[in-house]
Amino acid sequence: MSGDARPTLAAPDDDPYLWLEAVDGAAALDWVAGQNAATLRAFDGPAVRAEAAALAAVWDRADNIPFVTRRGGWLYNFWRDAVHVRGLWRRTTLADFRSVAPAWEVVLDLDVLAAAEGADWVFHGAAVLPVTHDRAMLALSRGGGDAVMWREFDLAGCAFVPDGFVLPEAKGGVDWLDRDTLLVSSAYGAGMATEAGYGRTVRVWRRGEAVDAARVVFEAPAERMGVWGDVDRDDATTPLIFTERHDFFRQTIWRGELSGARQRLALPEDVDIGWSRGWLALRPRSAWTVGAVTYAAGCLLGIGWTAFLAGSREFTVLFRPGPRRTSSQFSWVDGRLLFAVLDNLLPQHFVVWPEQGWRIARLPGLPEIGVVSVSRLDEDEAESDGSLLATVQDPLQPMRLLLTDLAGTPPALLKSAPVAFDATGLVVSRHEAISADGTSIPYFQVGPAAHDGRAPVHLYGYGGFEVSMQPIYRSAIGRLWLERGGVSVVAHLRGGGEFGPDWHRAGIRAGKARTHDDFAAVAADLVARGVTVPGRIAAEAGSNGGILITNMLTRYPERFGALFCTIPLVDMRRYNKLLAGASWMAEYGNPDLAEDWAFLQHISAYHTAVPNPDAPPILLATTRRDDRVHPGHARKMAAKLQAMGQRAWFYELDSGGHGYGKTNADRAHFTALGYAFLRQSIGWA
């Protein structure tokens, strides 16, 4: 095996495939077309198409759970099925939602809109005018990317407002100041974008005014990640909130007035905060010393809002983390604080009554195992009556949607998702692998109770951005892997949020290689436990997981039989120059600094890959309209591997954003094709 191995660590900037970064370049698209054709010839066919159709039918079922949020007296839902492939934005009442077959009123049909306007519209949500709830700003994406166009919509007449607000396509958001005024945090306009492509200003845009003429009330340097503006409906005198993001984990928050006056909140940059009705909650990501008191990283603190602004730092500790006990999610509901805890990956939920001396009580009636998520029913906290929605699931039990409240009313079942696969004979077990530095790495295994030592294993992980992986019910894995007798494994890697900020920090920057060691350790443990052999382990991960999967190819190729790398980040030399990449340097490091490149180069598989005839086959798959992780990462890695003569395939959807497609049919085929590749590559066709 031989061939061009550029770029290399010795010459990291000698990149012969830069032309593949031209997303819509003619030469690049010709290359993509040829690659797609070769991949489809190798792995697609009637059986895969049938699997994709069956999977899409699961996702298109009429009795799937319609997830809702309340605005005014309406429950709104966005729904896709085989007829409405782009989707319906629709609404009903809570009373009707409780019925077996709710009567839905269609607010907007995306298929009709896309056909009428000849645009590849994908629905990305709505900002509804508070109190009256008769107007909304709708976010529409072309092809599913993060950049959106915002258009004013009449919710009473279910039509776009003639001569209403229209904010051209860009990354960013809007909030209503009043019926005729918007707070705009958008990258649209000359000089309005950060280096990461997000808005660097907040503008007050009045009806009838050109957005380019809207008054800037806050701005930040272009090297910041981005700036976001929100309206504080608790405070009529200081209604503006400006969040100046330095990176994913650090921020400066300001309270502001329409006059332009503002006050910076005196807080560490890595503190998450939220307030409501005179109360403030805070969660520091690192240890915070205030006077003679040091608060642990990941604790949750409460204080009166007025007292805090006046300079008091007499916090009440609401939650103390432990070695495997963390709380990363908290929110306000009807003036009470709701927070979630993972106690060694087991779910717990608590409610705090600040007006009662910060009294804390466990939210009753919820399962103590599985995956449980709780959130308020109302979109706007200021309008909440304390109603809560809870979802409950585990790897073998499909999701249930429950209605409860802060008062502890026993949860009532609203909807149950249908069974997507036959789980007969399957069991769930938890295990611990020992990583290279001796750290214990948990993972969940789903599959038959007995095996022959050669089980076909699908191994999944992420390990980044303090995101916690959960052992959820996964219909695609169930139908395309478990029903066939395979084993599914989800690994909980450092870099995630499963065990709090320290678990995350252990897997960032120079520690990112530990994340990859953790994943490889799980693969080795599956072999050591007699579940399987290396050649029968098929691994999948995407986005940040793209670094993970390509490092399995370069650092631990002997532990895997096949690799599926989706919407991936790969080239760590240029990632900060591609789309949103500049916003991720707190997670990975800055490749333009010699001291950071010193560790980044070793996880940049695009540079470390060398010819290896024993490396497992890999499929790199992405979407052309992904404006978060540039499709050039996957393109270039595939091109280099093929030039070296390795078994590498490539597939690219022409739309879909940072995901597996914009419709259920797209997602189903993308997934079925990837799993067919994995099964064939490990000898389990």
C-alpha positions in Angstrom: 0.0 0.0 0.0 1.4 3.4 -0.9 0.3 6.8 -2.2 0.2 10.4 -1.3 0.0 10.8 2.5 -0.2 14.6 2.5 -0.8 16.5 4.7 1.7 15.2 7.3 2.8 16.2 10.7 6.1 17.3 9.2 4.3 19.5 6.7 0.8 20.2 8.1 0.0 23.0 5.7 0.9 21.1 2.6 -2.7 20.2 1.9 -3.5 18.9 -1.6 -7.2 18.7 -1.0 -8.0 22.3 -0.1 -10.2 22.5 -3.2 -12.7 20.2 -1.6 -13.5 22.9 0.9 -15.3 24.8 -1.9 -18.7 23.6 -0.8 -20.4 24.2 -4.1 -17.3 24.3 -6.3 -17.7 22.5 -9.6 -14.7 20.2 -9.2 -15.7 19.4 -5.6 -19.3 18.5 -6.6 -18.0 16.3 -9.4 -15.8 14.5 -6.9 -18.8 14.1 -4.5 -21.0 12.8 -7.3 -18.4 10.1 -8.1 -17.9 9.2 -4.5 -21.7 8.9 -3.8 -22.1 6.7 -6.9 -19.3 4.4 -5.7 -20.6 4.1 -2.2 -24.2 3.4 -3.3 -22.9 0.7 -5.7 -21.0 -0.9 -2.9 -23.6 -0.8 -0.1 -27.0 0.3 -1.3 -29.6 -2.0 -2.9 -33.1 -3.3 -2.6 -32.5 -4.7 0.9 -31.1 -1.4 2.2 -33.9 0.6 0.6 -36.4 -1.7 2.2 -34.8 -1.3 5.6 -34.8 2.5 5.1 -38.5 2.5 4.2 -39.3 0.4 7.2 -37.3 2.7 9.5 -38.9 5.8 7.9 -42.3 4.2 8.5 -41.5 4.0 12.2 -40.6 7.6 12.4 -43.7 8.6 10.3 -46.2 6.7 12.4 -49.4 8.6 13.3 -49.2 7.4 16.9 -45.7 8.7 17.6 -45.6 11.3 20.4 -46.3 14.8 19.2 -44.0 16.9 21.5 -45.6 20.2 22.5 -44.9 23.5 24.1 -47.6 25.9 25.4 -48.0 29.4 24.2 -51.1 31.1 25.5 -54.0 28.6 25.4 -52.4 26.6 22.6 -50.1 23.6 22.6 -47.9 23.9 19.5 -46.2 20.9 17.8 -44.1 20.4 14.7 -44.9 17.2 13.0 -43.4 15.2 10.1 -44.8 12.1 8.4 -44.8 10.4 5.0 -47.3 12.8 3.6 -45.9 15.9 5.2 -42.2 15.3 4.7 -41.1 18.8 5.5 -43.6 19.1 8.3 -46.7 20.8 9.7 -46.6 23.4 12.4 -49.9 22.9 14.2 -51.7 23.4 17.5 -54.4 22.1 19.8 -55.6 22.6 23.3 -54.4 20.7 26.4 -57.8 19.2 26.9 -57.9 17.9 23.3 -54.2 16.8 23.5 -55.2 14.4 26.3 -57.5 12.5 23.9 -56.4 9.6 21.8 -56.8 11.5 18.5 -56.4 15.3 19.1 -58.0 17.7 16.7 -55.0 19.7 15.3 -55.3 23.0 13.6 -52.6 23.5 10.9 -50.8 26.8 11.4 -48.2 26.4 8.6 -47.7 23.6 6.0 -43.9 23.6 5.1 -44.4 21.4 2.1 -47.0 23.8 0.6 -44.8 26.8 1.5 -41.7 25.3 -0.1 -43.5 24.4 -3.3 -45.2 27.8 -3.5 -41.9 29.7 -3.0 -39.6 27.2 -4.8 -37.3 27.1 -1.7 -35.8 24.2 0.2 -37.4 25.4 3.5 -36.8 23.6 6.8 -38.6 24.8 9.9 -36.3 26.0 12.7 -38.7 27.3 15.3 -40.6 30.4 16.3 -40.4 33.4 18.6 -44.0 34.1 19.7 -45.1 37.6 20.9 -45.8 37.3 24.6 -49.2 38.0 26.3 -51.3 38.3 23.1 -49.6 35.3 21.3 -51.0 36.5 17.9 -47.8 37.2 16.1 -44.6 35.1 15.7 -41.2 35.4 14.0 -40.7 32.1 12.2 -37.1 30.8 11.5 -36.8 29.1 8.1 -33.6 27.5 7.0 -32.6 26.7 3.4 -31.7 23.0 3.4 -31.4 22.7 7.1 -28.4 24.7 8.0 -28.0 26.9 11.1 -28.4 30.1 9.2 -32.1 31.1 9.0 -34.4 33.7 7.6 -36.8 35.2 10.2 -40.3 36.2 8.9 -43.3 37.7 10.7 -46.3 35.5 10.9 -49.9 36.2 11.9 -51.0 33.4 14.3 -54.6 34.4 14.2 -54.9 34.3 10.4 -52.2 31.6 9.9 -50.4 33.6 7.2 -47.3 35.7 6.8 -47.8 39.4 7.6 -47.8 41.5 4.5 -44.9 44.0 4.7 -44.0 42.5 8.1 -40.6 42.0 9.6 -38.3 40.0 7.4 -34.7 39.4 8.6 -32.5 38.0 5.8 -30.7 34.7 6.2 -27.9 34.6 8.8 -27.0 32.9 12.0 -28.7 34.4 15.0 -32.0 35.1 16.7 -34.7 37.6 17.6 -36.8 38.5 20.6 -39.9 40.7 20.9 -39.5 43.9 22.8 -43.1 44.9 21.9 -45.5 44.4 19.1 -43.6 46.8 16.8 -40.0 46.3 18.0 -37.6 43.4 17.8 -34.3 42.7 19.6 -32.0 41.3 16.9 -28.9 39.2 17.5 -28.0 38.3 14.0 -24.9 38.1 11.9 -26.7 39.7 8.9 -25.2 42.9 7.6 -21.7 44.3 6.9 -19.5 43.9 9.9 -22.1 42.2 12.0 -20.6 38.7 12.2 -17.9 37.3 14.5 -15.1 35.1 13.2 -17.2 32.1 14.1 -20.1 33.4 12.0 -22.5 34.4 14.8 -23.8 37.9 15.5 -21.5 40.4 17.2 -24.1 43.0 17.8 -27.6 43.4 19.3 -29.9 45.9 17.5 -33.2 47.4 18.3 -35.3 47.1 15.1 -38.5 49.1 14.8 -41.3 48.3 12.4 -41.0 50.1 9.1 -37.2 50.6 9.6 -34.6 48.9 7.5 -32.7 46.4 9.6 -29.4 47.9 8.4 -30.5 51.2 10.0 -31.5 49.5 13.3 -29.8 51.0 16.3 -26.9 49.0 17.8 -27.3 48.8 21.6 -24.6 46.3 22.3 -21.5 45.0 20.4 -18.5 42.9 21.0 -15.2 42.3 19.3 -15.3 40.0 16.2 -13.0 37.5 18.0 -15.8 36.7 20.5 -17.9 33.6 19.7 -21.1 35.7 19.5 -23.5 38.0 21.2 -27.2 37.3 22.1 -29.9 39.6 23.3 -33.0 38.7 25.3 -35.8 40.6 27.0 -36.2 40.3 30.8 -40.0 40.4 31.3 -39.5 40.6 35.0 -37.9 44.0 34.8 -39.6 46.9 33.0 -36.8 49.4 33.9 -33.8 47.3 32.7 -35.4 44.9 30.2 -32.5 44.0 28.1 -30.1 41.1 28.7 -26.9 40.8 26.7 -24.9 37.6 26.7 -21.4 38.0 25.3 -20.0 34.6 24.7 -16.3 34.3 24.8 -16.5 30.6 23.9 -18.8 27.7 24.6 -18.0 27.8 28.4 -17.3 31.4 29.2 -19.6 34.4 29.0 -20.1 37.9 30.3 -23.7 38.9 31.0 -25.0 42.5 31.1 -28.3 44.1 32.1 -29.2 47.0 29.8 -31.7 49.7 29.1 -33.0 51.0 25.8 -31.1 54.2 26.5 -27.9 52.2 26.1 -27.0 52.2 29.8 -25.9 48.8 31.0 -24.5 47.0 34.0 -22.1 44.1 33.8 -22.9 41.3 36.3 -20.0 40.8 38.6 -19.5 37.0 38.1 -16.8 34.6 36.9 -17.0 34.0 33.2 -17.7 30.3 33.6 -20.9 30.6 35.7 -24.2 29.5 34.3 -27.1 31.7 35.7 -30.8 32.1 35.5 -33.3 34.3 37.4 -37.0 34.8 37.9 -39.3 36.9 40.0 -36.7 38.3 42.3 -34.5 35.2 42.7 -31.2 34.2 41.1 -29.6 30.7 40.6 -26.0 30.1 39.7 -23.8 27.1 38.8 -20.0 27.7 38.6 -18.1 25.4 36.3 -14.9 25.8 38.3 -14.3 26.3 42.1 -15.3 29.9 43.0 -13.9 31.6 46.1 -16.0 34.4 47.5 -14.5 36.0 50.6 -13.6 33.1 52.9 -15.9 30.6 51.2 -15.0 28.4 48.3 -17.9 26.9 46.3 -17.2 23.7 44.4 -17.3 23.4 40.7 -20.7 22.2 39.7 -22.5 23.3 42.8 -25.9 25.1 42.6 -26.3 28.4 44.5 -29.3 30.6 45.2 -29.6 34.2 46.3 -32.1 37.1 46.1 -31.7 39.1 42.9 -31.9 42.5 44.5 -29.5 41.5 47.2 -27.0 40.2 44.6 -27.2 43.4 42.5 -26.6 45.4 45.7 -23.4 43.4 46.3 -24.4 40.6 48.6 -22.7 37.2 48.1 -24.5 35.3 50.9 -25.4 32.3 48.7 -27.5 29.3 49.8 -26.0 26.1 48.6 -28.8 24.1 46.9 -26.7 21.2 45.5 -23.3 19.9 46.2 -21.7 17.6 43.6 -20.0 14.3 44.4 -17.4 12.2 42.5 -20.2 10.7 40.3 -23.1 13.0 41.2 -23.7 16.1 39.1 -26.4 18.6 38.2 -26.0 20.5 34.9 -29.6 21.4 34.1 -31.7 23.9 36.0 -34.6 26.2 35.0 -37.2 28.4 36.5 -40.9 27.4 36.5 -43.6 29.7 37.9 -41.0 31.3 40.2 -39.6 28.0 41.5 -36.3 26.4 40.6 -36.3 23.0 38.9 -33.0 21.1 38.7 -32.0 17.7 37.5 -29.3 15.4 39.0 -27.4 12.4 37.6 -26.4 10.3 40.6 -24.0 7.7 39.1 -26.1 8.1 35.9 -29.4 7.6 37.7 -32.0 10.4 37.4 -33.3 12.6 40.2 -35.3 15.9 40.0 -35.8 18.5 42.6 -37.9 21.6 43.2 -36.8 24.6 45.2 -39.1 27.2 46.8 -36.9 30.3 47.3 -39.6 32.3 49.1 -39.7 29.5 51.7 -36.1 29.8 52.7 -34.9 27.9 49.6 -36.8 24.8 50.7 -35.9 21.8 48.5 -38.0 18.7 47.8 -37.7 15.7 45.4 -40.2 15.8 42.6 -42.3 12.7 43.3 -43.7 10.0 41.1 -40.9 9.7 38.6 -38.8 6.6 37.9 -35.5 6.2 39.6 -33.8 4.3 36.7 -33.8 4.9 33.0 -33.7 8.3 31.3 -36.0 10.9 32.7 -36.2 14.5 31.5 -38.5 17.2 33.0 -39.2 20.7 31.6 -41.9 23.3 31.9 -44.9 23.1 29.6 -45.0 26.8 28.9 -42.5 28.3 26.5 -42.4 31.6 28.5 -41.5 31.1 32.1 -43.3 34.4 33.0 -46.6 32.7 31.9 -46.0 29.4 33.5 -48.6 28.0 36.0 -46.2 25.3 37.2 -47.2 22.6 34.7 -44.4 20.2 33.8 -43.8 17.7 31.0 -41.7 14.6 31.8 -40.3 12.1 29.3 -39.4 8.6 30.5 -37.6 5.9 28.6 -34.8 3.3 28.6 -33.1 1.2 25.9 -35.9 -1.4 25.8 -38.9 0.7 26.7 -40.1 3.4 24.3 -40.7 6.9 25.5 -43.7 8.0 27.6 -44.8 11.6 27.9 -46.2 12.5 31.4 -47.9 15.7 32.7 -47.2 16.7 36.3 -46.6 20.0 38.2 -44.5 21.6 40.9 -47.1 20.8 43.5 -46.3 17.1 43.2 -49.5 16.0 41.5 -49.0 12.3 40.5 -47.7 12.2 36.9 -50.5 11.5 34.4 -49.7 9.6 31.2 -50.4 11.8 28.1 -48.8 9.8 25.3 -46.8 6.6 24.7 -44.5 6.1 21.8 -45.2 2.9 19.9 -42.9 -0.1 20.1 -40.3 0.3 17.3 -38.6 -3.1 17.5 -38.9 -6.6 19.0 -37.0 -6.5 22.3 -37.8 -10.2 23.2 -34.8 -11.8 24.9 -32.8 -8.5 25.2 -31.3 -7.3 28.4 -29.6 -4.1 29.6 -26.4 -4.2 31.7 -23.9 -1.7 32.9 -20.2 -2.2 32.9 -16.9 -0.3 33.6 -13.8 -0.3 31.4 -10.4 0.9 32.6 -8.9 3.5 30.4 -5.2 4.0 29.7 -4.6 6.2 32.8 -6.6 3.9 35.1 -9.9 5.9 35.0 -13.0 3.8 35.2 -15.3 4.4 32.1 -18.9 3.3 32.4 -20.9 1.9 29.4 -24.3 0.4 28.9 -24.8 -2.8 26.8 -28.0 -3.9 25.2 -28.4 -7.3 23.6 -29.1 -11.0 24.1 -28.5 -12.4 27.5 -26.2 -15.0 26.0 -23.6 -14.7 23.2 -21.0 -16.9 21.5 -18.0 -14.5 22.0 -18.3 -13.1 18.4 -21.3 -10.8 18.8 -21.6 -8.0 16.2 -21.3 -4.9 18.4 -22.4 -1.4 17.5 -20.4 1.0 19.7 -21.3 4.6 20.1 -19.8 7.6 21.9 -19.3 11.4 21.8 -17.2 12.8 24.7 -17.4 16.5 24.2 -18.8 19.9 25.1 -20.1 18.6 28.5 -22.8 16.7 26.7 -24.1 13.6 28.6 -24.8 10.5 26.6 -28.0 8.7 27.8 -29.1 5.0 27.4 -32.2 6.0 25.5 -34.6 4.0 23.3 -33.1 4.0 19.8 -35.4 2.8 17.1 -32.8 2.7 14.4 -30.4 0.5 16.4 -33.3 -1.6 17.5 -34.6 -2.4 14.0 -31.3 -2.5 12.1 -29.0 -4.1 14.8 -30.7 -5.5 17.9 -33.5 -7.4 16.1 -30.8 -9.2 14.0 -29.2 -10.5 17.2 -26.5 -7.8 17.6 -25.3 -5.9 20.6 -25.5 -2.1 21.2 -23.1 -0.2 23.5 -23.1 3.4 24.5 -19.9 4.7 26.2 -19.7 7.5 28.7 -16.5 9.2 27.8 -14.5 12.0 29.5 -15.3 15.3 27.8 -19.0 14.7 28.3 -21.1 15.9 31.2 -22.1 12.7 32.9 -20.1 13.4 36.1 -19.9 17.1 36.1 -17.4 19.9 35.0 -14.3 18.0 36.1 -15.3 15.0 33.9 -15.7 17.4 31.0 -12.4 19.3 31.7 -10.5 16.0 31.7 -11.4 15.5 28.1 -10.7 18.9 26.5 -7.7 20.4 24.8 -4.6 18.3 25.6 -6.9 15.9 27.4 -9.0 15.2 24.3 -6.8 12.2 23.6 -8.0 10.7 26.9 -11.6 10.7 25.4 -10.3 8.5 22.6 -8.4 6.3 25.0 -11.7 5.8 26.9 -13.5 4.7 23.8 -10.8 2.3 22.8 -10.8 1.0 26.4 -14.5 0.1 26.1 -13.8 -1.8 22.9 -11.0 -3.7 24.6 -13.3 -4.5 27.6 -15.9 -6.0 25.3 -13.3 -8.4 24.1 -11.9 -9.1 27.5 -15.4 -9.9 28.8 -15.8 -12.4 26.0 -18.6 -10.5 24.3 -16.9 -10.2 20.9 -13.7 -10.0 19.0 -12.1 -6.8 17.6 -13.1 -7.5 14.0 -16.8 -7.6 15.0 -16.9 -4.2 16.6 -18.5 -1.5 14.5 -18.2 2.0 15.8 -20.2 5.1 15.0 -20.0 8.7 16.1 -20.6 12.2 14.6 -19.7 15.8 14.8 -17.2 16.1 17.7 -17.3 12.3 17.4 -15.7 12.6 14.0 -12.4 13.3 15.8 -13.1 10.2 17.9 -13.8 7.8 15.1 -10.9 9.0 12.9 -8.5 8.6 15.9 -9.7 5.0 16.3 -8.6 4.6 12.7 -5.1 6.1 13.3 -4.5 5.3 17.0 -6.4 2.0 17.7 -7.1 0.4 14.4 -6.6 -3.1 15.7 -9.6 -2.8 18.1 -12.3 -2.3 15.4 -13.8 -4.0 12.4 -15.5 -1.0 10.8 -16.0 2.7 11.4 -18.9 5.0 10.5 -17.9 8.7 10.8 -20.8 11.2 10.3 -21.0 15.0 9.9 -17.4 14.9 11.3 -14.8 17.3 12.5 -11.4 15.9 11.4 -8.9 18.5 10.2 -7.6 20.0 13.5 -5.1 22.3 11.6 -7.8 24.3 9.8 -11.0 23.7 11.8 -10.9 27.2 13.4 -11.0 28.7 9.9 -14.0 26.7 8.7 -17.6 27.9 9.4 -18.3 27.8 13.2 -14.9 26.3 14.1 -13.5 29.4 15.7 -16.1 29.0 18.5 -14.7 25.6 19.6 -11.2 26.6 20.6 -12.0 26.4 24.3 -12.8 22.7 23.8 -9.9 21.8 21.5 -7.3 24.5 21.5 -6.0 27.0 18.9 -4.0 25.4 16.1 -2.5 28.7 15.3 -0.6 28.7 18.6 2.5 26.5 18.6 1.8 25.4 22.2 -1.7 24.2 21.3 -0.7 22.6 18.0 1.8 20.6 19.9 -1.0 18.5 21.3 -3.6 19.1 18.6 -1.4 17.6 15.9 -1.6 14.2 17.6 -5.4 14.0 17.4 -5.6 15.5 13.9 -6.1 12.2 12.1 -6.0 14.1 8.8 -2.3 14.6 9.5 -1.4 11.5 11.4 -3.0 9.0 9.0 -0.4 6.9 7.2 -0.8 3.9 4.9 -1.9 0.9 7.0 -3.1 -2.2 5.2 -4.7 -3.6 8.4 -6.8 -0.5 9.2 -10.5 -1.1 9.4 -12.7 0.2 6.5 -14.3 3.6 7.2 -17.4 5.4 5.7 -17.3 9.2 6.1 -20.7 10.8 5.6 -21.8 14.4 5.7 -24.3 16.9 4.3 -23.6 19.7 1.9 -25.7 22.3 3.8 -24.0 21.7 7.1 -22.9 25.2 8.0 -21.7 24.2 11.5 -19.1 21.5 10.7 -17.8 22.1 7.2 -18.3 19.2 4.8 -14.7 19.7 3.7 -13.6 17.8 6.8 -15.2 14.5 5.6 -14.3 15.1 2.0 -10.6 15.7 2.5 -10.2 12.8 4.9 -11.8 10.4 2.5 -9.7 11.8 -0.4 -6.5 11.3 1.6 -7.3 7.8 2.7 -8.2 6.8 -0.8 -5.0 8.3 -2.1 -3.1 6.1 0.3 -5.0 3.0 -0.9 -7.0 2.4 2.2 -10.6 1.1 2.4 -12.4 4.4 2.7 -15.8 5.4 1.3 -17.6 8.8 1.3 -21.3 9.8 1.1 -22.8 13.3 1.1 -26.4 14.4 1.2 -27.2 17.6 -0.7 -29.1 19.1 2.2 -29.9 18.4 5.8 -27.8 20.7 7.9 -25.8 19.3 10.8 -27.7 16.1 10.9 -28.6 13.0 8.9 -31.1 14.7 6.5 -34.0 17.1 6.5 -36.8 14.5 6.2 -37.5 11.2 7.9 -36.8 9.5 4.6 -33.4 11.2 4.3 -32.5 10.2 7.8 -33.7 6.7 7.4 -31.7 6.1 4.2 -28.5 7.7 5.6 -28.7 5.5 8.7 -29.6 2.3 6.8 -26.8 2.8 4.3 -24.3 3.4 7.2 -25.4 0.3 9.1 -25.3 -1.8 5.9 -21.7 -0.7 5.4 -20.9 -1.6 9.1 -22.6 -5.0 8.9 -21.0 -5.9 5.6 -17.5 -4.8 6.8 -17.6 -6.9 9.9 -18.8 -9.9 8.0 -22.4 -9.7 9.3 -24.4 -8.8 6.2 
